[in-house]
Amino acid sequence: MDLSIIIVNYNTKALTTQTVKSVIDSTSGIDYEIIVVDNSSKTNEYFDMEDKCVKILSGVENKGFGHACNIGANIAIGRYILFLNSDVIMKRNTLKCSVEYMDKHGDIGCLGIKTFLKDGSFDHGCKRGFPTPFNSLCYVLKLDRLFPKVKKFGGYTLNYLSKDETNEVDSVSGAFMLIPKRVIGKVGLFDESIFMYGEDIDLCYRIKRAGFKVVYYADVSMTHLKGQSGLHTKSPLVIKHFHDGIKRFYDMYYRDKHNAAVTFLMHSAINIRYVIALAASKIRG
């Protein structure tokens, strides 16, 4: 089989159904299976669908996004594994073209694609650099926006790379991560100690460290209904998980490379952003 598509459902039955149908309606010319891992806690949000290409793993204890993805990946039989959010709309032939591109480029360990938001704007999260201390500083100070043509300042957002050109990047979004099964065999799956947010950057980091490329593929696209899968982005719990993920990524891969002062500043900056984001969510709420 060419492709195994892993989708996590968490109390988003309507969205997940829409995503699965968009995959089926837009995909032909490749053999694929869809594995829906049901993390739902509400009876009326359990996923169900009768289709020969859809497998449903129900009754899964919710231990985070990465944990659920790993359960699905462990029974996948495809040459490639696609981790796909439950709140996306696939465009015609996107998956077929992505698989064909991967077949032609054996040095790619992870592929992300051009992604648009519901309003038609570009989702910058689909191509990113790693949040090194310097990249993070430039991002927090908005130097990438003030000096968009200065490559050094755009190390995290990669805004100097055209969204219409395929490029090697550091990280792609967990909403669409296409990975050869043989690469997963070498680097492993998602880090289950990360409940949600940051697990995609962590996996991309390990893939690159193993000598494979992470690529943003601009010739195909999808729409991401961002913030609608799982918990809402204004939720205090989501905000906490997001900032905890950033802090954990820094501690795992950069802490030992910098002195205590840099670590103190990084942790302080993350904590301050957490407080600001939490306050903003309460105001909006």
C-alpha positions as CSV (number, residue, x, y, z in Angstrom):
1,M,0.0,0.0,0.0
2,D,1.2,3.5,-0.8
3,L,-0.1,5.6,2.0
4,S,-1.5,5.3,5.5
5,I,-3.3,8.4,6.8
6,I,-3.5,8.9,10.5
7,I,-6.2,11.3,11.8
8,V,-7.0,11.9,15.5
9,N,-10.6,12.6,16.5
10,Y,-11.1,14.5,19.7
11,N,-14.8,15.5,20.1
12,T,-14.8,16.8,16.5
13,K,-17.0,14.2,14.8
14,A,-18.4,16.7,12.1
15,L,-14.9,18.1,11.3
16,T,-13.3,14.7,11.2
17,T,-16.0,13.4,8.9
18,Q,-15.5,16.4,6.6
19,T,-11.8,15.8,6.5
20,V,-12.1,12.1,5.7
21,K,-14.7,12.7,3.0
22,S,-12.4,15.4,1.5
23,V,-9.5,12.9,1.4
24,I,-11.7,10.2,-0.3
25,D,-13.3,12.7,-2.8
26,S,-9.9,14.2,-3.8
27,T,-7.7,11.1,-4.0
28,S,-7.3,8.6,-6.7
29,G,-4.4,6.8,-8.4
30,I,-2.8,5.6,-5.2
31,D,-3.6,2.8,-2.7
32,Y,-4.3,4.2,0.7
33,E,-6.0,3.6,4.1
34,I,-7.4,6.0,6.6
35,I,-6.9,5.3,10.3
36,V,-9.0,7.4,12.7
37,V,-7.8,7.2,16.3
38,D,-10.8,8.2,18.4
39,N,-9.7,10.1,21.5
40,S,-13.2,11.4,22.1
41,S,-14.7,11.7,25.6
42,K,-18.2,12.7,24.5
43,T,-20.5,9.9,23.3
44,N,-22.1,12.0,20.5
45,E,-18.7,13.0,19.2
46,Y,-17.4,9.4,18.7
47,F,-16.4,9.0,15.0
48,D,-18.2,6.5,12.8
49,M,-18.1,5.9,9.1
50,E,-18.7,2.8,6.9
51,D,-16.1,2.8,4.2
52,K,-13.7,0.0,3.2
53,C,-10.7,2.3,3.4
54,V,-11.4,3.7,6.9
55,K,-10.3,1.9,10.0
56,I,-11.5,3.3,13.4
57,L,-9.6,2.8,16.6
58,S,-12.1,3.6,19.4
59,G,-11.9,3.7,23.1
60,V,-8.4,5.2,23.1
61,E,-7.4,6.9,26.4
62,N,-6.6,10.6,25.7
63,K,-2.9,10.9,26.5
64,G,-2.2,13.6,23.9
65,F,-2.0,14.1,20.2
66,G,1.3,12.3,19.7
67,H,0.2,9.3,21.7
68,A,-2.9,8.9,19.5
69,C,-0.9,9.3,16.3
70,N,1.6,6.7,17.4
71,I,-1.2,4.2,18.0
72,G,-2.4,4.7,14.5
73,A,1.1,4.6,13.0
74,N,1.9,1.3,14.7
75,I,-0.8,-0.5,12.8
76,A,-0.2,1.3,9.5
77,I,0.8,-0.7,6.4
78,G,1.6,2.0,4.0
79,R,5.0,2.8,2.5
80,Y,4.4,6.4,3.7
81,I,2.6,7.6,6.8
82,L,0.7,10.9,6.8
83,F,-0.2,12.6,10.0
84,L,-3.2,14.7,9.1
85,N,-5.2,17.1,11.3
86,S,-9.0,16.5,11.7
87,D,-9.8,20.0,10.6
88,V,-8.4,20.2,7.0
89,I,-9.9,20.2,3.5
90,M,-7.8,18.3,1.0
91,K,-7.5,19.6,-2.6
92,R,-7.7,17.3,-5.6
93,N,-4.7,15.1,-6.3
94,T,-2.7,16.6,-3.4
95,L,-2.0,13.2,-1.8
96,K,-1.2,11.5,-5.1
97,C,1.2,14.3,-6.2
98,S,2.9,14.3,-2.7
99,V,3.5,10.5,-2.8
100,E,4.9,10.8,-6.3
101,Y,7.2,13.6,-5.3
102,M,8.5,11.6,-2.3
103,D,9.1,8.6,-4.6
104,K,11.4,10.8,-6.8
105,H,13.3,12.2,-3.8
106,G,14.5,9.4,-1.5
107,D,16.5,11.8,0.7
108,I,13.3,13.5,2.1
109,G,12.4,12.4,5.6
110,C,9.3,14.6,6.0
111,L,7.2,16.6,3.6
112,G,4.8,19.4,4.4
113,I,2.6,21.3,1.9
114,K,1.3,24.7,1.1
115,T,-1.5,25.4,3.5
116,F,-4.2,28.1,3.5
117,L,-6.5,29.2,6.3
118,K,-10.2,29.4,6.0
119,D,-10.1,33.0,4.9
120,G,-7.7,32.2,2.1
121,S,-4.6,33.6,3.8
122,F,-1.3,31.6,3.9
123,D,-0.7,29.5,7.1
124,H,2.9,30.4,7.9
125,G,3.2,27.5,10.3
126,C,3.5,25.1,7.3
127,K,7.2,26.1,6.9
128,R,9.3,27.1,9.8
129,G,12.8,27.3,11.1
130,F,13.7,25.9,14.5
131,P,13.1,28.1,17.6
132,T,16.8,28.6,18.5
133,P,17.5,31.4,21.0
134,F,18.4,33.8,18.3
135,N,15.5,32.9,16.0
136,S,13.1,33.2,19.0
137,L,14.5,36.6,19.9
138,C,14.0,37.9,16.4
139,Y,10.5,36.6,16.3
140,V,9.6,38.1,19.7
141,L,11.0,41.5,18.7
142,K,9.3,41.2,15.3
143,L,12.5,41.8,13.5
144,D,11.3,39.4,10.8
145,R,8.4,41.8,10.1
146,L,10.4,45.0,10.4
147,F,13.1,43.7,8.0
148,P,11.4,41.0,5.9
149,K,14.3,40.9,3.4
150,V,16.9,40.2,6.0
151,K,17.4,36.4,6.0
152,K,19.1,36.4,9.4
153,F,16.1,37.9,11.1
154,G,13.6,35.5,9.5
155,G,15.1,32.3,10.8
156,Y,11.9,31.1,12.5
157,T,9.2,32.3,10.2
158,L,11.3,31.8,7.0
159,N,9.3,34.7,5.5
160,Y,12.1,35.3,3.0
161,L,11.2,32.0,1.3
162,S,8.4,32.3,-1.3
163,K,5.3,30.3,-0.4
164,D,5.1,29.4,-4.1
165,E,8.5,27.7,-4.2
166,T,9.5,24.2,-2.9
167,N,12.3,24.5,-0.4
168,E,14.1,22.6,2.3
169,V,13.1,23.9,5.7
170,D,13.6,23.0,9.4
171,S,10.1,22.1,10.3
172,V,6.6,21.7,8.8
173,S,3.2,21.7,10.5
174,G,1.8,18.7,12.4
175,A,-1.4,19.3,10.4
176,F,0.3,17.6,7.5
177,M,3.4,15.5,7.9
178,L,4.2,12.9,5.2
179,I,7.0,10.6,6.3
180,P,8.4,7.4,4.8
181,K,7.8,4.4,7.1
182,R,11.4,3.5,6.8
183,V,12.4,6.9,8.2
184,I,10.1,6.4,11.2
185,G,11.8,3.0,11.7
186,K,15.1,4.9,12.1
187,V,14.1,8.0,14.1
188,G,11.0,6.8,16.0
189,L,7.5,8.3,16.3
190,F,6.2,11.3,18.3
191,D,7.6,12.0,21.7
192,E,4.6,11.1,23.9
193,S,5.9,13.1,26.8
194,I,4.7,16.2,24.8
195,F,0.9,16.2,25.3
196,M,0.2,18.6,22.4
197,Y,2.1,21.3,20.4
198,G,5.8,21.0,19.8
199,E,5.8,17.4,18.9
200,D,5.9,18.2,15.2
201,I,9.1,20.4,15.6
202,D,10.7,17.7,17.8
203,L,10.1,15.0,15.2
204,C,11.4,17.2,12.4
205,Y,14.5,17.9,14.4
206,R,15.2,14.2,14.9
207,I,14.5,13.5,11.2
208,K,17.1,16.2,10.2
209,R,19.6,15.0,12.8
210,A,19.4,11.5,11.2
211,G,20.5,13.0,7.9
212,F,17.2,13.4,6.0
213,K,15.6,16.5,4.5
214,V,12.5,18.2,5.7
215,V,10.8,19.8,2.7
216,Y,8.0,22.3,2.1
217,Y,6.3,21.3,-1.1
218,A,4.6,24.2,-2.8
219,D,3.0,22.5,-5.8
220,V,0.0,21.2,-3.9
221,S,-2.2,22.6,-1.1
222,M,-4.9,22.1,1.5
223,T,-7.1,24.3,3.6
224,H,-6.6,24.3,7.4
225,L,-9.6,25.3,9.6
226,K,-7.0,26.2,12.2
227,G,-8.0,26.1,15.9
228,Q,-11.1,23.9,15.4
229,S,-9.6,20.5,16.1
230,G,-9.4,19.4,19.7
231,L,-9.4,22.1,22.3
232,H,-10.0,25.7,21.3
233,T,-6.9,27.8,20.9
234,K,-8.3,30.3,23.5
235,S,-8.4,27.5,26.1
236,P,-6.0,28.1,29.1
237,L,-5.1,24.4,28.9
238,V,-4.1,24.7,25.2
239,I,-2.1,27.9,25.9
240,K,-0.2,26.1,28.7
241,H,0.5,23.0,26.5
242,F,1.8,25.3,23.7
243,H,4.3,27.1,25.9
244,D,5.3,24.0,27.8
245,G,6.1,22.4,24.4
246,I,8.4,25.3,23.4
247,K,10.2,25.2,26.7
248,R,10.7,21.4,26.5
249,F,12.0,21.7,23.0
250,Y,14.6,24.3,24.1
251,D,15.6,22.2,27.1
252,M,16.0,19.0,25.1
253,Y,18.1,20.4,22.2
254,Y,19.6,23.8,23.1
255,R,20.0,24.1,26.9
256,D,23.3,22.2,26.9
257,K,24.6,24.4,24.1
258,H,24.2,27.7,26.0
259,N,25.1,29.1,29.3
260,A,22.7,29.6,32.3
261,A,22.0,33.2,31.4
262,V,20.7,32.3,28.0
263,T,18.5,29.6,29.5
264,F,17.2,32.0,32.1
265,L,16.3,34.5,29.4
266,M,14.6,31.9,27.2
267,H,12.6,30.5,30.1
268,S,11.6,34.0,31.2
269,A,10.6,35.0,27.7
270,I,8.4,31.9,27.4
271,N,6.8,32.4,30.8
272,I,6.1,36.1,30.0
273,R,4.5,35.2,26.7
274,Y,2.4,32.6,28.5
275,V,1.1,35.1,30.9
276,I,0.4,37.6,28.1
277,A,-1.4,34.9,26.0
278,L,-3.4,33.8,29.0
279,A,-4.5,37.3,29.8
280,A,-5.4,38.0,26.2
281,S,-7.5,34.9,26.0
282,K,-9.5,35.9,29.1
283,I,-10.1,39.4,27.5
284,R,-11.3,37.8,24.2
285,G,-13.3,35.3,26.1
